[in-house]
């Protein structure tokens, strides 16, 4: 009977040690799977970070282009205003000269009428 109990205990210890080794292998493969998942998550985070950086650069470029375009529009408007002022000055000058010529002509005509009326 002692041999039977000892044999059963020996078989039980052997079976537990083999089962224990199998669990270690599973734990190792789970650890590897976790490491792989962590690496993939880090890679995905790096790709996302690169995408955010590229988007930020593109946004900065777009803002710079918009500012440049607005500056050019302001300059063009300023040039248009300068041209309008020049044209207005020229028109006023021409109108003034025409009015002066008309006054001179009217004065000459009045002088002639006065001379005719006076009998000269």
MIKE-135134 format. One record per residue: residue in one letter; x, y, z of N, C-alpha, C, O in turn; residue number from 1. Coordinates in steps of 0.2 Angstrom, whole numbers, plus 5000, padded with zeros to 4 digits. Layout:
MIVEX, A, X, Y, Z, X, Y, Z, X, Y, Z, X, Y, Z, NUM
...
END
This chain:
MIVEX, X, 5004, 4994, 5000, 5000, 5000, 5000, 5004, 5006, 5000, 5003, 5011, 4997, 1
MIVEX, X, 5010, 5006, 5004, 5014, 5012, 5004, 5017, 5013, 4997, 5018, 5019, 4995, 2
MIVEX, X, 5019, 5008, 4993, 5021, 5009, 4986, 5016, 5012, 4982, 5017, 5016, 4978, 3
MIVEX, X, 5010, 5010, 4983, 5004, 5013, 4979, 5004, 5020, 4980, 5003, 5024, 4975, 4
MIVEX, X, 5004, 5022, 4986, 5003, 5029, 4988, 5009, 5033, 4985, 5008, 5039, 4983, 5
MIVEX, X, 5015, 5031, 4986, 5021, 5034, 4984, 5021, 5034, 4976, 5023, 5040, 4973, 6
MIVEX, X, 5019, 5029, 4973, 5019, 5029, 4966, 5014, 5035, 4963, 5015, 5038, 4958, 7
MIVEX, X, 5008, 5035, 4966, 5003, 5040, 4965, 5006, 5047, 4966, 5004, 5052, 4962, 8
MIVEX, X, 5009, 5048, 4971, 5012, 5055, 4973, 5017, 5057, 4968, 5017, 5062, 4966, 9
MIVEX, X, 5021, 5052, 4966, 5026, 5053, 4961, 5023, 5055, 4954, 5025, 5060, 4951, 10
MIVEX, X, 5018, 5051, 4952, 5015, 5053, 4946, 5011, 5060, 4946, 5011, 5063, 4941, 11
MIVEX, X, 5008, 5061, 4952, 5005, 5068, 4953, 5010, 5073, 4952, 5009, 5078, 4949, 12
MIVEX, X, 5016, 5073, 4955, 5021, 5078, 4955, 5024, 5078, 4948, 5025, 5084, 4945, 13
MIVEX, X, 5025, 5073, 4944, 5027, 5073, 4937, 5022, 5077, 4933, 5024, 5081, 4929, 14
MIVEX, X, 5016, 5075, 4934, 5011, 5078, 4929, 5010, 5086, 4931, 5009, 5090, 4926, 15
MIVEX, X, 5011, 5088, 4937, 5011, 5095, 4939, 5017, 5098, 4936, 5016, 5104, 4933, 16
MIVEX, X, 5023, 5095, 4936, 5029, 5099, 4933, 5028, 5100, 4925, 5030, 5105, 4923, 17
MIVEX, X, 5025, 5095, 4922, 5024, 5095, 4915, 5019, 5101, 4913, 5020, 5105, 4908, 18
MIVEX, X, 5014, 5101, 4917, 5009, 5106, 4916, 5011, 5113, 4917, 5009, 5118, 4914, 19
MIVEX, X, 5015, 5113, 4922, 5018, 5119, 4924, 5023, 5122, 4919, 5023, 5128, 4918, 20
MIVEX, X, 5026, 5118, 4915, 5031, 5120, 4910, 5026, 5123, 4904, 5028, 5128, 4901, 21
MIVEX, X, 5021, 5119, 4903, 5016, 5122, 4897, 5014, 5129, 4899, 5013, 5133, 4894, 22
MIVEX, X, 5012, 5130, 4905, 5009, 5137, 4907, 5015, 5142, 4906, 5013, 5148, 4904, 23
MIVEX, X, 5021, 5140, 4907, 5026, 5145, 4906, 5027, 5147, 4899, 5028, 5153, 4897, 24
MIVEX, X, 5026, 5142, 4894, 5027, 5143, 4887, 5021, 5148, 4885, 5022, 5153, 4881, 25
MIVEX, X, 5015, 5147, 4888, 5009, 5151, 4886, 5010, 5158, 4889, 5009, 5163, 4885, 26
MIVEX, X, 5013, 5159, 4895, 5014, 5165, 4898, 5019, 5169, 4893, 5019, 5175, 4892, 27
MIVEX, X, 5024, 5165, 4891, 5029, 5168, 4886, 5026, 5171, 4880, 5028, 5176, 4878, 28
MIVEX, X, 5022, 5167, 4877, 5019, 5169, 4871, 5014, 5175, 4872, 5013, 5179, 4868, 29
MIVEX, X, 5010, 5175, 4878, 5006, 5181, 4880, 5010, 5187, 4880, 5008, 5192, 4878, 30
MIVEX, X, 5016, 5186, 4884, 5021, 5192, 4884, 5023, 5194, 4878, 5023, 5200, 4877, 31
MIVEX, X, 5025, 5190, 4873, 5027, 5192, 4866, 5021, 5195, 4863, 5022, 5200, 4859, 32
MIVEX, X, 5015, 5193, 4864, 5009, 5196, 4860, 5008, 5203, 4863, 5006, 5208, 4859, 33
MIVEX, X, 5009, 5204, 4870, 5008, 5211, 4873, 5014, 5215, 4870, 5012, 5221, 4868, 34
MIVEX, X, 5020, 5213, 4869, 5025, 5217, 4867, 5024, 5219, 4860, 5025, 5225, 4858, 35
MIVEX, X, 5021, 5214, 4856, 5020, 5216, 4849, 5014, 5221, 4848, 5015, 5225, 4844, 36
MIVEX, X, 5009, 5220, 4852, 5004, 5225, 4852, 5006, 5232, 4854, 5004, 5237, 4851, 37
MIVEX, X, 5011, 5232, 4859, 5013, 5238, 4861, 5017, 5242, 4856, 5017, 5248, 4855, 38
MIVEX, X, 5021, 5238, 4852, 5025, 5240, 4847, 5021, 5243, 4841, 5022, 5248, 4839, 39
MIVEX, X, 5016, 5239, 4840, 5011, 5242, 4835, 5007, 5248, 4837, 5006, 5252, 4833, 40
MIVEX, X, 5006, 5248, 4843, 5002, 5254, 4845, 5007, 5260, 4845, 5005, 5266, 4843, 41
MIVEX, X, 5013, 5259, 4847, 5018, 5265, 4846, 5019, 5267, 4839, 5020, 5273, 4838, 42
MIVEX, X, 5020, 5262, 4835, 5020, 5264, 4827, 5014, 5268, 4825, 5015, 5273, 4821, 43
MIVEX, X, 5008, 5266, 4827, 5002, 5269, 4825, 5002, 5276, 4828, 5000, 5281, 4825, 44
MIVEX, X, 5005, 5277, 4834, 5005, 5284, 4837, 5010, 5288, 4834, 5009, 5294, 4833, 45
MIVEX, X, 5015, 5285, 4831, 5020, 5289, 4828, 5018, 5291, 4821, 5019, 5297, 4819, 46
MIVEX, X, 5014, 5287, 4818, 5011, 5289, 4811, 5006, 5294, 4812, 5006, 5299, 4808, 47
MIVEX, X, 5002, 5294, 4817, 4997, 5299, 4819, 5000, 5305, 4821, 4998, 5311, 4818, 48
MIVEX, X, 5006, 5305, 4824, 5010, 5311, 4826, 5012, 5314, 4820, 5012, 5321, 4819, 49
MIVEX, X, 5015, 5310, 4815, 5018, 5313, 4809, 5012, 5316, 4805, 5013, 5322, 4802, 50
MIVEX, X, 5006, 5313, 4805, 5000, 5316, 4801, 4998, 5323, 4804, 4997, 5327, 4800, 51
MIVEX, X, 4998, 5323, 4811, 4996, 5329, 4814, 5001, 5335, 4812, 5000, 5341, 4811, 52
MIVEX, X, 5008, 5333, 4812, 5013, 5338, 4811, 5012, 5340, 4804, 5013, 5346, 4802, 53
MIVEX, X, 5011, 5336, 4799, 5010, 5338, 4792, 5004, 5342, 4791, 5004, 5347, 4787, 54
MIVEX, X, 4999, 5341, 4795, 4993, 5345, 4794, 4994, 5352, 4797, 4992, 5357, 4795, 55
MIVEX, X, 4998, 5352, 4803, 5000, 5359, 4806, 5004, 5363, 4801, 5003, 5369, 4800, 56
MIVEX, X, 5009, 5360, 4797, 5013, 5363, 4793, 5009, 5366, 4787, 5010, 5371, 4784, 57
MIVEX, X, 5004, 5361, 4784, 5000, 5363, 4779, 4995, 5369, 4781, 4994, 5374, 4777, 58
MIVEX, X, 4993, 5369, 4787, 4989, 5375, 4789, 4993, 5381, 4790, 4990, 5386, 4788, 59
MIVEX, X, 4999, 5380, 4792, 5003, 5386, 4793, 5005, 5389, 4786, 5005, 5395, 4785, 60
MIVEX, X, 5006, 5385, 4781, 5007, 5387, 4774, 5001, 5391, 4771, 5002, 5396, 4768, 61
MIVEX, X, 4995, 5388, 4773, 4989, 5391, 4770, 4988, 5398, 4773, 4986, 5402, 4770, 62
MIVEX, X, 4989, 5398, 4780, 4988, 5405, 4783, 4993, 5410, 4780, 4991, 5416, 4779, 63
MIVEX, X, 5000, 5408, 4779, 5005, 5412, 4776, 5002, 5415, 4769, 5003, 5421, 4767, 64
MIVEX, X, 5000, 5410, 4765, 4997, 5412, 4758, 4992, 5417, 4759, 4991, 5421, 4755, 65
MIVEX, X, 4987, 5415, 4763, 4981, 5420, 4764, 4984, 5427, 4766, 4981, 5432, 4764, 66
MIVEX, X, 4988, 5427, 4771, 4991, 5434, 4773, 4994, 5437, 4767, 4993, 5443, 4766, 67
MIVEX, X, 4998, 5434, 4763, 5001, 5437, 4757, 4996, 5439, 4752, 4997, 5445, 4749, 68
MIVEX, X, 4991, 5435, 4751, 4986, 5437, 4746, 4982, 5443, 4749, 4981, 5448, 4745, 69
MIVEX, X, 4981, 5443, 4755, 4977, 5449, 4758, 4982, 5456, 4757, 4979, 5461, 4756, 70
MIVEX, X, 4988, 5455, 4758, 4993, 5460, 4757, 4993, 5463, 4750, 4993, 5469, 4749, 71
MIVEX, X, 4993, 5458, 4746, 4993, 5460, 4739, 4986, 5464, 4737, 4986, 5468, 4733, 72
MIVEX, X, 4981, 5461, 4740, 4974, 5464, 4738, 4974, 5471, 4741, 4972, 5476, 4738, 73
MIVEX, X, 4977, 5472, 4747, 4977, 5479, 4750, 4982, 5484, 4745, 4980, 5490, 4744, 74
MIVEX, X, 4987, 5481, 4743, 4992, 5485, 4739, 4988, 5487, 4732, 4988, 5493, 4730, 75
MIVEX, X, 4984, 5482, 4729, 4981, 5483, 4723, 4975, 5489, 4724, 4974, 5493, 4720, 76
MIVEX, X, 4972, 5488, 4730, 4967, 5493, 4732, 4970, 5500, 4733, 4967, 5505, 4730, 77
MIVEX, X, 4976, 5500, 4736, 4979, 5507, 4737, 4981, 5510, 4730, 4980, 5516, 4729, 78
MIVEX, X, 4983, 5505, 4725, 4985, 5508, 4719, 4979, 5510, 4715, 4979, 5515, 4711, 79
MIVEX, X, 4973, 5507, 4716, 4967, 5509, 4712, 4965, 5516, 4715, 4963, 5520, 4711, 80
MIVEX, X, 4966, 5517, 4722, 4964, 5523, 4725, 4968, 5529, 4722, 4966, 5534, 4720, 81
MIVEX, X, 4975, 5527, 4722, 4980, 5532, 4719, 4978, 5534, 4712, 4978, 5540, 4710, 82
MIVEX, X, 4976, 5529, 4708, 4974, 5530, 4701, 4968, 5535, 4701, 4967, 5539, 4697, 83
MIVEX, X, 4963, 5533, 4705, 4957, 5537, 4705, 4958, 5544, 4707, 4955, 5549, 4704, 84
MIVEX, X, 4962, 5545, 4712, 4964, 5552, 4714, 4967, 5556, 4709, 4966, 5562, 4707, 85
MIVEX, X, 4972, 5552, 4705, 4975, 5556, 4700, 4970, 5558, 4694, 4971, 5563, 4691, 86
MIVEX, X, 4966, 5553, 4693, 4961, 5554, 4687, 4956, 5560, 4690, 4954, 5564, 4685, 87
MIVEX, X, 4954, 5560, 4696, 4950, 5565, 4698, 4953, 5572, 4698, 4950, 5577, 4696, 88
MIVEX, X, 4960, 5572, 4700, 4964, 5579, 4700, 4964, 5581, 4692, 4963, 5587, 4691, 89
MIVEX, X, 4965, 5577, 4688, 4966, 5578, 4681, 4959, 5581, 4678, 4959, 5586, 4675, 90
MIVEX, X, 4953, 5578, 4680, 4947, 5580, 4678, 4945, 5587, 4681, 4942, 5591, 4678, 91
MIVEX, X, 4947, 5588, 4688, 4946, 5595, 4691, 4950, 5600, 4687, 4947, 5605, 4686, 92
MIVEX, X, 4956, 5598, 4686, 4960, 5603, 4682, 4958, 5605, 4675, 4958, 5611, 4673, 93
MIVEX, X, 4955, 5600, 4672, 4952, 5601, 4665, 4946, 5605, 4666, 4945, 5610, 4662, 94
MIVEX, X, 4942, 5604, 4671, 4936, 5607, 4672, 4937, 5615, 4674, 4934, 5619, 4671, 95
MIVEX, X, 4942, 5616, 4678, 4944, 5622, 4680, 4947, 5626, 4674, 4945, 5632, 4673, 96
MIVEX, X, 4951, 5623, 4670, 4953, 5626, 4664, 4947, 5628, 4659, 4947, 5634, 4656, 97
MIVEX, X, 4943, 5624, 4658, 4937, 5625, 4654, 4933, 5631, 4657, 4930, 5635, 4653, 98
MIVEX, X, 4932, 5631, 4663, 4928, 5636, 4666, 4932, 5643, 4665, 4928, 5648, 4664, 99
MIVEX, X, 4938, 5643, 4666, 4942, 5649, 4665, 4942, 5651, 4658, 4941, 5657, 4657, 100
MIVEX, X, 4942, 5646, 4653, 4941, 5648, 4646, 4934, 5651, 4645, 4934, 5656, 4641, 101
MIVEX, X, 4929, 5648, 4648, 4922, 5651, 4647, 4922, 5658, 4650, 4918, 5662, 4647, 102
MIVEX, X, 4924, 5659, 4656, 4924, 5665, 4659, 4928, 5671, 4655, 4925, 5676, 4654, 103
MIVEX, X, 4933, 5669, 4652, 4937, 5673, 4648, 4933, 5675, 4642, 4933, 5681, 4639, 104
MIVEX, X, 4930, 5670, 4639, 4926, 5671, 4633, 4920, 5675, 4634, 4919, 5680, 4630, 105
MIVEX, X, 4917, 5674, 4640, 4911, 5678, 4642, 4913, 5685, 4643, 4910, 5690, 4641, 106
MIVEX, X, 4919, 5686, 4646, 4922, 5693, 4648, 4923, 5696, 4641, 4922, 5702, 4640, 107
MIVEX, X, 4926, 5693, 4636, 4928, 5696, 4630, 4921, 5698, 4626, 4921, 5703, 4623, 108
MIVEX, X, 4916, 5693, 4626, 4910, 5695, 4623, 4907, 5701, 4626, 4904, 5705, 4623, 109
MIVEX, X, 4907, 5701, 4633, 4904, 5707, 4636, 4907, 5713, 4635, 4904, 5718, 4634, 110
MIVEX, X, 4914, 5713, 4634, 4918, 5719, 4633, 4916, 5721, 4626, 4915, 5727, 4625, 111
MIVEX, X, 4915, 5717, 4621, 4914, 5718, 4614, 4907, 5722, 4614, 4906, 5727, 4611, 112
MIVEX, X, 4902, 5719, 4618, 4895, 5722, 4618, 4895, 5729, 4621, 4892, 5733, 4619, 113
MIVEX, X, 4899, 5730, 4626, 4900, 5736, 4630, 4903, 5741, 4625, 4900, 5747, 4624, 114
MIVEX, X, 4908, 5739, 4621, 4911, 5744, 4616, 4906, 5745, 4611, 4906, 5751, 4608, 115
MIVEX, X, 4903, 5741, 4608, 4898, 5742, 4603, 4892, 5747, 4606, 4890, 5751, 4602, 116
MIVEX, X, 4890, 5746, 4612, 4885, 5750, 4614, 4888, 5757, 4616, 4884, 5762, 4615, 117
MIVEX, X, 4894, 5758, 4617, 4897, 5764, 4618, 4898, 5768, 4612, 4899, 5774, 4612, 118
MIVEX, X, 4898, 5764, 4606, 4899, 5767, 4600, 4907, 5767, 4598, 4909, 5771, 4594, 119
MIVEX, X, 4911, 5763, 4600, 4918, 5763, 4598, 4919, 5758, 4593, 4925, 5757, 4591, 120
END
